[in-house]
């Protein structure tokens, strides 16, 4: 991670996030992560908020038996640090940059008094937590078949309602490539999925 000390660039990205705040936090930085770099590591709680303003990240969960489980991909507008700010200091998850990622960084210590009394920002935090819980609940729901899980994933979790990489979906759905390809072919035959490229599919209702 490196800090981008460009005031004009910082101000540009701040303006895009300003609607989520009643007032500007006293300490605000612009930081950059390279592809493959961790924004957040397991058992290493964040001490500041990150608001992703450019690029995308993959979020993983570390299970109690040591297995790594893919949760989702997230991009601009995603807030990291909401759980830690609320007191959850032992998050078994890590977040990895998929490409070059730019974030607004808001250290807890310097900003806590202002942010805890900012109703606009607190609504933003609640919305972000609700989205994360919804993703977790959807993928752990009672859907039993791989077909059901895939449709729930595309309808409720993926905001663009598409599979951009089969390899990325496999860890989340806990299946083999052959199993997923069989289900995808069936859904394409039934007209529920449309193939948009090599290994890429989109729900027909969202074309």
C-alpha positions in Angstrom: 0.0 0.0 0.0 1.2 3.5 -0.8 -0.4 6.9 -0.1 -1.1 9.1 -3.1 -0.1 12.6 -2.1 -2.0 14.4 -4.8 -4.4 16.9 -3.3 -6.3 17.4 -6.6 -6.8 13.6 -7.0 -7.8 13.2 -3.4 -10.4 16.0 -3.7 -11.7 14.5 -7.0 -12.4 11.1 -5.4 -13.8 12.7 -2.2 -16.4 14.6 -4.2 -17.7 11.3 -5.5 -18.2 10.0 -1.9 -19.3 13.2 -0.3 -23.1 12.4 -0.4 -22.4 9.6 2.2 -21.2 12.2 4.7 -22.8 15.1 6.6 -19.4 16.7 6.9 -15.9 16.0 5.7 -13.8 13.8 8.0 -10.8 15.6 9.6 -8.3 12.9 8.4 -8.8 11.6 4.8 -6.1 9.9 2.6 -6.0 8.4 -0.8 -4.1 5.1 -0.9 -3.3 2.6 -3.7 -3.0 -1.2 -3.6 -1.3 -3.2 -6.3 -2.8 -6.3 -7.9 -2.6 -9.3 -5.5 -1.9 -7.1 -2.4 -4.1 -7.6 0.7 -6.3 -4.7 1.8 -7.3 -6.8 4.8 -5.8 -10.0 6.2 -7.4 -12.7 8.4 -7.1 -12.0 12.1 -5.7 -8.6 11.2 -8.6 -6.2 12.0 -8.6 -2.9 10.1 -7.9 0.3 12.0 -9.4 2.5 9.3 -12.2 2.6 6.8 -11.4 2.0 3.1 -13.9 3.2 0.5 -13.0 1.6 -2.8 -13.1 4.4 -5.5 -11.4 2.6 -8.4 -10.6 -1.1 -9.2 -12.0 -4.3 -7.7 -11.3 -6.7 -4.9 -12.1 -10.3 -4.1 -13.3 -11.1 -0.6 -12.5 -14.5 1.0 -13.5 -16.1 4.3 -11.2 -18.3 6.3 -13.2 -21.2 7.8 -12.4 -22.7 11.2 -10.8 -25.7 9.6 -8.4 -23.5 7.7 -10.1 -23.6 4.3 -10.4 -20.5 2.2 -13.9 -19.7 0.9 -14.6 -17.2 -1.8 -17.4 -14.8 -0.8 -17.7 -12.2 -3.6 -16.1 -9.6 -5.8 -16.6 -5.9 -5.0 -15.8 -2.7 -6.7 -16.2 1.1 -6.4 -18.5 2.2 -3.6 -17.6 -0.7 -1.3 -16.8 0.1 2.3 -14.3 -2.0 4.3 -13.8 -1.7 8.0 -17.5 -1.4 8.9 -17.5 -4.5 11.1 -14.3 -3.5 12.9 -15.6 0.0 13.5 -18.6 -1.6 15.2 -16.4 -3.7 17.5 -15.9 -7.0 15.6 -12.1 -7.2 15.9 -11.6 -10.8 14.8 -12.7 -11.1 11.2 -11.8 -14.4 9.6 -11.7 -12.8 6.1 -9.2 -11.3 3.8 -9.6 -8.9 0.9 -7.3 -9.0 -2.1 -6.9 -6.5 -4.9 -7.9 -7.9 -8.3 -6.1 -5.1 -10.1 -4.8 -1.7 -9.1 -7.2 -0.4 -6.4 -7.6 3.1 -5.1 -9.3 3.8 -1.8 -10.2 6.7 0.4 -8.8 5.8 3.9 -10.4 7.2 7.0 -8.4 6.2 10.2 -10.7 5.3 13.1 -8.8 7.0 15.9 -8.7 10.5 14.3 -12.2 10.4 12.8 -14.2 8.4 15.3 -15.8 11.3 17.2 -17.0 13.0 13.9 -18.1 9.8 12.2 -20.0 8.4 15.2 -22.1 11.6 15.2 -22.7 11.7 11.5 -26.2 10.2 10.8 -25.6 10.3 7.0 -22.4 8.3 7.3 -23.9 5.9 9.8 -26.8 5.1 7.4 -24.1 4.3 4.8 -22.4 2.0 7.2 -25.6 0.2 8.0 -26.4 -0.3 4.3 -22.9 -1.7 3.7 -23.2 -4.2 6.6 -26.7 -5.2 5.5 -25.3 -6.0 2.0 -22.5 -8.1 3.4 -24.9 -10.0 5.6 -27.3 -10.5 2.7 -24.6 -12.1 0.6 -23.6 -14.5 3.4 -27.2 -15.4 4.2 -28.1 -16.0 0.5 -25.2 -18.4 0.0 -25.8 -20.3 3.2 -29.6 -20.5 2.6 -31.6 -23.6 2.2 -31.0 -23.9 -1.5 -29.9 -27.5 -2.0 -29.1 -27.9 -5.6 -26.2 -26.4 -7.5 -28.7 -25.0 -10.0 -30.6 -23.2 -7.2 -27.4 -21.8 -5.7 -26.2 -20.5 -9.1 -29.5 -18.8 -9.8 -29.6 -17.2 -6.3 -26.0 -16.1 -6.8 -26.7 -14.4 -10.1 -30.0 -12.8 -9.0 -29.1 -11.7 -5.5 -25.4 -11.5 -5.1 -23.9 -10.5 -8.5 -25.0 -6.9 -9.1 -24.3 -7.3 -12.8 -26.2 -10.7 -12.9 -23.4 -12.4 -14.8 -20.6 -14.8 -14.6 -17.4 -13.1 -15.9 -15.1 -16.1 -15.0 -16.1 -19.7 -14.3 -13.0 -20.1 -12.2 -14.0 -17.3 -9.9 -17.4 -18.9 -9.3 -16.2 -22.4 -8.4 -14.9 -21.7 -4.9 -18.1 -19.8 -4.0 -20.4 -22.6 -5.1 -18.2 -25.4 -3.8 -18.4 -27.5 -7.0 -16.2 -28.8 -9.8 -15.8 -27.2 -13.2 -17.6 -30.2 -14.8 -20.6 -29.9 -12.4 -20.9 -26.1 -13.0 -20.6 -26.5 -16.8 -23.3 -29.1 -16.7 -25.7 -26.8 -14.8 -24.8 -23.8 -17.0 -25.5 -25.8 -20.2 -28.9 -26.9 -18.8 -29.8 -23.3 -17.9 -28.7 -22.1 -21.3 -30.9 -24.8 -23.0 -33.8 -23.7 -20.8 -33.3 -20.0 -21.9 -32.5 -18.8 -18.4 -28.8 -18.0 -19.2 -27.3 -16.4 -22.3 -23.7 -17.1 -23.2 -21.9 -13.7 -23.7 -18.4 -14.9 -24.2 -15.9 -17.6 -23.4 -16.7 -18.7 -19.9 -19.1 -15.7 -19.5 -22.9 -15.9 -19.0 -25.7 -13.5 -18.0 -29.2 -14.1 -16.8 -31.6 -13.6 -19.7 -33.9 -11.4 -17.6 -31.2 -8.8 -17.1 -29.9 -8.5 -20.7 
